[in-house]
Amino acid sequence: MLLEFDVPRVMILFLLLAGPLFLAACDRETAPSGQAEPATGAESAKQGFGLESKSGLKAELSYRFAGRPAPDATFTGADGREVSLSDFAGRPLLVNLWATWCAPCKAEMPTLDNLAVLEEGEVSVIAVSQDLQGAKPVRAFFDSARIANLEPYTDPDNALSSAVGGTVALPTTILYNSQGKEVWRIIGGVEWDDAEIAKLLDEAA
């Protein structure tokens, strides 16, 4: 259960309509040189609406880039094939940008794996690692965490995180509608299999 923090008065109506958002946020961890940093409250506060869990973790829901088309940057599938977001056209798409060195990224991954099952046939759910080392650490983490429903997509050149707009802090998860337009993004860890998340995913309809 999360508590709102620093929410502008103009957003009170929004929060009442949307219902509580059960979000787990990022903490600070040192990123390898050249990679996106984990999100912090100070960095993400400029992006949108802040929420805080009882444990003190923070996340941000942002509509700053709503309506922006999905980029055509490519990344790599588990079998080595080249993939782009356009390959998932025709239904809403949830894109999670993460890395194995990012603690909140790893903490939310099992719930994202569960969401892939819950939303099967309705929303495509993918996780694209930004690890510079490519597939090896991703496969090792997926095995250890028993991630069974997500394909271990990799983007060692960070092409996708560079193309989505803004300064991306990890984890960042972006919802696109079936027309390939951004609906919102969340900067920070989230309990993706919580029932309240469905209310946010419905915004892609």
PyMOL commands that set and color helices and strands:
alter all, ss='L'
color gray80, all
select helices_A, chain A and resi 9-18+41-44+85-88+103-118+135-145+159-163+197-204
alter helices_A, ss='H'
color red, helices_A
select strands_A, chain A and resi 2-4+49-53+58-62+74-76+82-84+93-98+124-129+152-154+172-176+182-187
alter strands_A, ss='S'
color yellow, strands_A
deselect
rebuild
show_as cartoon
